[in-house]
Amino acid sequence: MTSTAPGGHLAGRGTRLAGLGALVSGAGSAGDLLGTGAATAALFAAQGAVTGVLDVSPERAAATCDLIERHGGTAIALTADITDADAVRTVVAEFAAEAGRLDVVVNNTGISAGEWDQVFAVNAKGTMLVSEAAYPHLVRSPAASVINVSTIAALRGFGSGAYAASKGAVVSMTTDYAYRWGPDGIRVNCLVPGHLNTPIGNQGGAGAKEARRKANLLGTDGDAWDLAWAALFLAGPESRFVTGVTLPVDAGTTMATGLAMVGRMTS
Ligand SMILES: NC(=O)c1ccc[n+]([C@@H]2O[C@H](COP(=O)([O-])OP(=O)(O)OC[C@H]3O[C@@H](n4cnc5c(N)ncnc54)[C@H](O)[C@@H]3O)[C@@H](O)[C@H]2O)c1
């Protein structure tokens, strides 16, 4: 799974999320490469979910909706800045009304650059605002699942400052919400992407792909689809007994010491 094009990922119609309403935030792509939110929204729609495509950019949301519809899925474009509580409440209510339900939320939006307060507002507060706005709908669902998206930079030193700290808050929110909402039957889990070939991950110029590949235990390059398939597992009924979990999707990058990787990185 190294291509960012849909390839076989959207081939055929699945039914794993049939009848569900799923909302994915940050579901556009900030560049030419496919983002994890866009891939997740497309995969969920291909698996039968009515999928809300939430992004601050209407053009980016429209591009993902177009991808979904070209593959026979149902998408609802939603535009909001997730740091704006009123705007978030409005689009979440709009989605629930149009889809008739809201069962799955993917808090995928993330920014890695910017002022400390802005990075926290998008990554941490935005995750909270979307989750809280969704709660009145999730609590009525028999299949409620919230999937947060953090980063390996929250678990290991990377020098990314506010990005690391705000995504660490996303990990903490995962366990806290899993505890609070467990009695309501709402599962809350967290995916931790490694170095993926997406707009946010593909930085570093020439040689970045090779470095990303060598930095993980499998020696393979990952892309948005790798995150999307993990999200599908956490969204669907196969994970009904899983909550509060922080799951790295990083080909083992966080499972080795730096020293152990020196030989592989320089070979
Ligand atoms: N790609 C990687 O290597 C990697 C690694 C670790 C974590 N992640 C995480 O994965 C997620 C997606 O990264 P990506 O590169 O696939 O995404 P991306 O940058 O392509 O897309 C993110 C989308 O979020 C939208 N967005 C930004 N601010 C917003 C706001 N305030 N309100 C609503 N939407 C907003 C953007 O318009 C964009 O379309 C992020 O949370 C990122 O931190 C990615």
The ligand as an ORCA input file, in Angstrom:
! r2SCAN-3c Opt
* xyz 0 1
  N       1.517     12.417      7.449
  C       2.230     12.169      8.495
  O       3.396     11.755      8.410
  C       1.624     12.393      9.834
  C       2.361     12.003     10.924
  C       1.836     12.180     12.153
  C       0.564     12.721     12.300
  N      -0.151     13.106     11.237
  C      -1.473     13.690     11.468
  O      -2.386     13.269     10.478
  C      -3.360     14.290     10.276
  C      -3.497     14.613      8.813
  O      -2.280     14.977      8.232
  P      -2.220     15.040      6.648
  O      -0.892     15.490      6.198
  O      -2.734     13.770      6.097
  O      -3.314     16.163      6.411
  P      -3.432     17.408      5.494
  O      -2.554     18.475      6.040
  O      -3.368     17.044      4.051
  O      -4.962     17.763      5.731
  C      -5.413     18.358      6.878
  C      -6.654     19.135      6.505
  O      -7.070     19.826      7.674
  C      -7.626     21.048      7.262
  N      -7.610     21.980      8.361
  C      -6.537     22.666      8.857
  N      -6.933     23.475      9.850
  C      -8.271     23.300      9.992
  C      -9.246     23.864     10.853
  N      -8.923     24.792     11.761
  N     -10.527     23.447     10.744
  C     -10.869     22.516      9.825
  N      -9.992     21.947      8.971
  C      -8.706     22.338      9.058
  C      -6.756     21.491      6.092
  O      -7.437     22.413      5.257
  C      -6.427     20.181      5.404
  O      -7.276     19.932      4.312
  C      -2.931     15.484     11.122
  O      -3.651     15.491     12.319
  C      -1.467     15.209     11.365
  O      -1.010     15.814     12.549
  C       0.350     12.946      9.996
*
